[in-house]
Amino acid sequence: MASTGSFTNVSKVFPFPSIKSQQIGLKYCLYHGVSMKFEHRAYLAVSVLLLLATVSHAQQQKPDAEDSQSLVKAIQNPVASLVSVPIQENVNPNIGPFDRTQTVLNIQPVIPIRIAENWNMIARVIIPLVQQPDVTQKSTGAYGLGDMNPSFFFSPVKVNKVIWGIGPAIVLPTATNQTLGQGKWSLGPTVVALVQSKHWTIGALVNNVWSVSGQSARPDVNQMLFQYFINYNLEKGWYLTSSPIITANWNAPSGNEWIVPVGGGVGRVFRLGFQPVNVSLAFFVNAVRPSTPPSSPWGVRFQVAFLYPKKEK
């Protein structure tokens, strides 16, 4: 599943066989992904997508069909027992009178932990690196760390027809610039539920957080995130996906509460050498969006996720 978004309120996200090569690849992606202008970053995203497709065709070891299908289903299940490290770039262009572009690079490690015989806890942290333009100016803005968003899902080990998880969602005021975060500690419930068949994964994730502490001069927080996800799995690890992130700021002025994107994309799970990876690209149009502050009419989400399935003993 395409990873869910964080609650960062920005005013208005490859490993090779050796450990050293993995470190070099990750540093390269992070450095270039967060420091380039939008045009270069978009070019980098497309180039990486083409590179991964080419490399996978040329050198991937053909995995067992059942193993490939199981990995595809696992990455589409937010409470699966699969360690993963998604790196997700979100590009939101054409904001304000000067057509500025906001980018959010989310680093989102997901770690399942067996806490009891019949229960797993899935810990997930969204670490956003935000490039936020001043939409009233042609060239100024802020760049840095946004508010981090850890979530913890408690889910039964035994898989039933309906897979589910429930727990707390937290927003930490870690932003390095006032325009990149909310300045509040926020907390609320998060719930996910889904069903899976041979080809389909259909489900939804929802949470709502309220501010409980923080800078008194900053506005209180009361906002919801809802993400439905519909995936259709094809052959050889390919899949079609639609997983827009719908948000509502309940404290916003009337008519400016909702952002409702519509769209979808394509992805593939494959191996680079022994390393399973998931690559996806999706486009969205914001069918409903606030006019104050100005927001983007459309967006692009590009993601590379490194997967670490449990080895059979």
Buried (B, 14 or more C-beta within 10 A) or exposed (E): BBBBBBBBBBBBBBBBEEEEEBEBBBEEBBEEBBEBEBEEBBEBBEEBBEEBEEBBEEEBEEBEEEEBBBBBBBBBBBBBBBBBBBBBBBBBBBBBEBEBBBBBBBBBBBBBEEEEEEEBBBBBBBBBBBBBBBBEEEEEBBBBBBBBBBBBBBBEEEEEEEBBBBBBBBBBBBBEBEBBBBBBBBBBEBBBBBEBEEEBBBBBBBBBBBBBEBEEEBBBBBBBBBBBBBBBBEEEBBBBBBBBBBBBBEEBEEEBBBBBBEBBBEBBBBBBBEBBBBBBBBEBBBBEBBEEBBBBBBBBBBBBBBBBBEEEE
